[in-house]
Amino acid sequence: MCIKPVALRLGGLAGVVCLGAMGGLAWAGENLPSPKPVPQMQAIPQPGAQISFQRDGVELARYHFGQELRRPFVFPVVGPAGRSLTRLGHPHDPESHSHHNSVWISHNDVNGVSFWDDRGKGRILHQRIERFEDGPEEAAVLTLNAWTVEPGKVLLEERRRTAARGLPSGEWLLVIDLQLEAKDEPVVLGKTPFGLLGVRMAKTIGVNDGGGLIRNSEGGVNEAGVFWKRARWVDCSGPITADAVEGIVLMDHPSNPNHPAFFHVRDDGWTGAALTHDGPRTLELRKPLRLRYALYIHRGVPAPAAIEEKWQAFAKTPLPELKVQTQRR
């Protein structure tokens, strides 16, 4: 039944689109194409070298990759209450911690060069976007980055797939797949707790500032029980509005070479999965390193068993292809 006919012209074809009683679309004209399903999850390019990850038109996260940046990062990371669960910079030491870019990838020792600190010589520079993906459950972007040392020497080539995957009740997963490959010579990732993935939580979620709570898969609680301990996952939960408690679980994938990872965690609202806390790792030529992490954005303070269930599902998800795409001319 056509409740509200709307005239429409596509190229040389004319017809009527009907708005049905339930708000759905139907074509009333002849010779018009059948409408395709609109993806619930979309990665939409924005001005200023940014990509918005959206669910039904509502932003969940934004990927920043401008050439003026020292590294790409994701901000905001929006929870079910509509506020970002992450922030930029340390709430009490913003200058020396300017590298705390919400959710970011970097490392403190790459052939002796720091890509971690904003005062270091290393920069992770965006090269190109290789693929966009939209779908009913997940949206993603595949990018190529270069780990460069001034005045432009490339140490590593990085392919990064950043994906937003919808979950029920406004929750979702931010999944980051990485492939690091030495460019011209072997590269040593030195022993350090700083790198490869970091998360700076919103101020109110921190234990010190907001009375939040940190837990890991091994039963550790807060910095004293989680700092530099191996775990499958670490959860940071705390107040994000006057009425809502939410949080982020940082998950280490079992295919990562140092799994379960050491986690660098502080009561001031910072957490990171340390790839080389236990010792250096050498990337030989033509032997890329594949890594996978996820952030589970959730309501409330989930029971450890519920978090473990989410981790198990993440661990069983097949790794996506990170292939070079032929560029159109």
C-alpha positions, 0 to 999 in steps of 0.5 A: 500500500502506497501511503505517500508517493514521491516523484523521482527521476534517475537518469532518463528513468522516471517513477514514483517512490512509495513510503509504506505504512511502516516507513519502508521504501518501494518503487511504484514506477516501471523499469526502475531498479530495485533498491539495495539494502542500506548498510547499517555500518558505514565508514564515511570520508570527512573533510580534514583527512578524517573518516567517520565510522557510523551506525545508522548515521550516528557516529561511533568513532573517527579516524584521523590521518592528516599529514601534519600528525605524528601518527594516525589515531582514533578519536572520539570513541563513543559509548552507548550514552553518546559520550567519548570514552577516550580523550586526548592527553593526560588530564594532569600532564597534557604537555609531556603526554601530548602523544596520548592520542585517544587510541593510537599505534606507536612504539618507543624503540624502532632501531633505536628511534622513538615513535612514541613520544612527540619529541622523538624523531619517528613519525607514522605517516599516512600514504594512502587509503586502499579500501573502504568496507560497509556492511550490515555488521561492520565498517572498515578502512584499510590504510597504508602507513610509513614509519619514517625517520627524519629526513624521510627514511622509511623503516617500516611499512604498515597496513592497518585495517580499522573496523567498527563492528556493531553489537546489541544494546548500543555496544560495539567493537573497534578492531585493529589489524596490523601488518608491519614489514621491514622496508630496506633492512631488518628492524628491531623493536626494542624491549619497552613497555611503551607500544604497540597499542595505547588507550587514554581513557576519559578522565572520569573513567580513571580510578584516581579522577572518577573512582573507576575500576580496572580488572584483567582476565587473571583477576587482577584489580586496579594498577596494583594488580594489573600493571605489567602483568600478562592477560588476555584482556584488561577492562577500564570502567567508570562513570561517563555521565551522572547516570551512566557507567561505561567502559572499554575492554582492551583485548589481545588476540591469541595469534599475536606473538607475545600472547597473552600480552603484558599490559601497561596500566595506570590508575590515572586512566591509561592502558596499553598492550605491550608487544616487547615488554619481555624482550626485543623482536626483530622483523626480518626482510620479507617476513611481515609481522601480523597483529590484532587487537580489539576494544570492546565498548560496553555499558555498565561494569560487565561480569568477568565471565561476560567479558571472557565470552566477548573475548572468546568470540573475538579470538575465533573471528577469522583474520581479514585479508590485508592486501594491496589494492590496485589503484584506479586511474 
